[in-house]
Amino acid sequence: MTALKLKIPPPAWFLFCATLMWLVAQYVPASLPNYQHTAIFFSGLAVAIIGGAVAVSALWVIHQAKTTHSPFRPQHTAKLVTWGIYRKSRNPMYLSLLLGLIAWALWLGSMLAWLVLPLFVWLITYFQIKPEEQILAQKFGTHYAEYCTQVRRWL
């Protein structure tokens, strides 16, 4: 499994988990009561919009810093980004994907679909975040270690 680290793009993990959630919702009957209520739809929409805003904010800050946003090349990071949305989360782009899955879980209305969310967190943390953290720790040393003590990994 170590060979998969930094090899599968985070959106692929997102699509894998979203598909798994859909399959669970379709084939394992455990629906939320009255899940088709308008409030659930709009709650999911709000979470999706927040997730989109988090992603755009993260990409904007990365663009301003003139550093890489590629999940495959964290070693090409030119600057340690610690401002903007990165003051709240060390991984806002991955957080935005998680928010997308939360919105999807709301729209699906399946209680069991929610069980896929911890799987997504584990997959991204193990295969993407931890290898990135090792590279950034080597590259930025104590500055990165300080940042890690001040800002949480997810939120």
Sequence and secondary structure as in RCSB ss.txt:
>XXXX:A:sequence
MTALKLKIPPPAWFLFCATLMWLVAQYVPASLPNYQHTAIFFSGLAVAIIGGAVAVSALWVIHQAKTTHSPFRPQ
HTAKLVTWGIYRKSRNPMYLSLLLGLIAWALWLGSMLAWLVLPLFVWLITYFQIKPEEQILAQKFGTHYAEYCTQ
VRRWL
>XXXX:A:secstr
 GGGTTTS HHHHHHHHHHHHHHHHHHS  B TTTT HHHHHHHHHHHHHHHHHHHHHHHHHHHHT    TT GG
G  S   SGGGGT S HHHHHHHHHHHHHHHHHTBTGGGGHHHHHHHHHIIIIIHHHHHHHHHHHHHHHHHHHHH
S S  
